[in-house]
Amino acid sequence: MTDTFIESTILTPDVHKQELRASIEPLTKSDGNLTLDQFFALMFNVLEVANPELVFAPAYPQYLLPETREFSKTMENPTALFKNTITYMITREEPGSLGGNNQPFGGATRELTPRHREAIKTSDEKSRSFHGQLFDTLVQFDIWALTNWEVEQLAIWFKRFMMSYRGFFKEMGISELLFWWRGRDDVSSKLKNSLHVRSLVYFVRTEEISYEDDYNLKEVKIQISEST
């Protein structure tokens, strides 16, 4: 009888961070508008510089989930293996408000479908039409740490980070970014993993841009042949 060994990778925080880094292309400039996914990718790259030891990931990495090998591995020596982590999730998304009342989720008029923004002539035969649609979104950032003191300090740091970089994110293409509310301070009851967590919710307004090429027909020649 031959023993069979199956090789697998346990994504502890350091390995998880390397996997994320390899999957996200650096953003150095904006094309004018950022989608929500591009905003998260931009945040990942900025946080890599602002706080290199921090893990920033979609909810939830395996090492935060009890009864997984990743969590068990990390908790064998948490002070050495665990990395302070910020996870994000979308808790609400609606079509954006239009007109004079463009308050978050406000106004009776919503941009329910993409609307024409502009048309650019690309050649004598073609032009390009751009359409956009606004979206109002609430994003919950959950901040994880081993101790109550560490998580509180990290939550304060993250609020200051978002305030400091708000102008930068808007310059890169986010339509609006506002602090919305802070959730109850608690040891994690959602995942029951004994880690300390703080929840900060932000309002994010984005604009999804799409385009299509139009053909400018000047004339149509039709030749009809009659058969006898």
N, C-alpha and C positions, 0 to 999 in steps of 0.2 A: 504493500500500500504506500502510495506516494503522497506526501503532504503538499497541498496547494496553497500558496501564499498570494494574497491579493494586495497589491500596493495601492495605497490611497493617501491623499493629502489631508491632514487635519488643519483647517483654516483657523489658526490662532490669530489674534489681532495683527501681528506683523505680517504674516502671510496674506491675510485678507487685504491688508492695505496695499501690498505689492500687486495682488490680482487686480484691484481697482485701478491702481496707477497705470497698469499696462493696458487697461481697456478704455481709458479716457484720453482723447486727444487734447493736448494743451490748446487753450484759446488765447490768442494774443491780441485779437481785435474783433470788433463786432461788425456784422453785415448790416447793422441798423436796427435789428430787432432780435431778441433772444427768445427762444421757446423755453418752456419750463425745464425740459431736460438739459438744454444748454446752460440755463441758469445754475442748475445743480452741478454740472460739470465745471463751470466757472468757479463756483464756490469751492469745489474740491481742490482746484489748482491754487486758488488764493490761500486756502487754509493750509496747504502743503508748505507755503512760505511763512505764513503768520504763526503757525503752531505745528511744527513738523511731527511732534509726538502724538498728535491727535488723529483718531480714526473717524472719517466722515463717510457714512454709508447709508443706503436705503434700509428701512426697517424690514427685518432685523437680521444682523449677522448671526451665524450659528453659535458663536461663543457667548451670546447673550441668552440663548435658549436652554433652559434646564433639560436634562435627560438627553443631551447630545454629547458626542465624543469631544467636540470642540470646547463646549462649556466645561466638561469634566477635566480636560487637559489644562485649560486656562486656570481653573480653580485649584489645581494641584499646587501652584505657586503663584497666586494672584498678583502679589506685589512685583513679581518679575515678569509675568506674562501678560497681565491685563493692561490694556491701553485705554485711557480716557476716550470715550466714544460719543459722537453725536450722530443720531439717526434721524431720518426725515421721512415723513409720509404726508400725502394729500388728504385732508379731512373734508374739504368742500371745494367744488369748482362749478362755476356758472358762467354763462355768456356775460361779457362786460357791459357796463352801463354806458349810455351814449348821451349826447347833448350837454346842456348846461349842468345838469345834476349828475356828475360823474363820480359821486361818492362810492366807496366800496359797497357793492351789492345794493346800491341805491338807484332810484329812478325807475320810471315805468317803462322806459325804452331800453331794450337790450339788443345787442348785436347777435341775433340768433343764427345768422348765416354769414359767410364771408361777403364783404362788400368791396366794390371796385375802389382801388386807391389811386392808381395812375397807370398810364400807358406810355411806353418808351419805344420810339422807332428804332429798330435795330438794322434795318436795311430797306432798300426800295420795295422789296417784296414782303418783308415781315416786320411786325411790331410785337412788343411783349406787354401783356396786361397783368398788373399786379392786384391781388385781392388780399384783404386782411380781415381778421376777426379777433376781437378782444376777449380775454378770459379773466375773470376774477377768481382767485384761488386762495384758500387758507392752507398753509403748510405748517405742520407741527414738527418742531425740532425737539427730540428727546435727548437729554444730556445725561450720560451715565458715568459714574465713578464709584470707587470702592468705599469711600467714606462720605459722610454728610458734609464735612468741611470742604472736601475736594470738589464735590459736585456743586456746592453753592458758589465757590470761587469761579468754577468753570462757567456756570450760568451767568454770573456777572460779567465775566470776560467776553462771553459770546454776545451778550446784549451790546456791549461797547463795540465789539467787532462789527456787528451788523449796522450800528449807528455810524461808525467811522467809514465803512465801505458803501453806505447807501448811495452816495453820489457817484461812486465809481461804477456800481452795478447799473445805475440808471444811464450813465454815459455809455456803457457797453450794450445797452439795448433793453433793459427792463423798464416797463412803462411806469410802474410804481412799486414801492417796497415800504411797508409800514408795520411797526409792532402792533399786534392785535390784543393778545392777553397772555397771562402766565397761569399755568395750571397749578393744581394743588401740589405742594411739596410732600414727597412721600418716599418710602422705600418701595421699590417696584411691586405693585400688587397685580399688575397686568400679566407679567411673565413669571412672577414668584421666583425670582432668581437672586434675591437678597441684595441686589445692587441698589445703590441710591440713584434717584432719577429726578430731573427737573424738566418740565415741559414748557417750551416757549412757542407761541403761535404767531406767525407773521402773515400779513396780507400781501399777496404778490399779484400784480396785474401784468399779463403778457399779451403779446400780439402775434398770432400765427399768420405768417405771410406765405402765400403761394402765387405761382404765376403760370401763365400759359402763352404760347406763341400764337399770334394771329397772322394769317396770310392776307396780304392786301392785294386783292385781285383787281387789276386795271381793266382787263377785257377778257372775254371768253370767245374763242373762235370755234365755230361749229361748222363742219363740212358735211353736207348731206348729198349723198349720191342717189340718183334715181335709176332704178333698173327697169328695163323694158322687157 
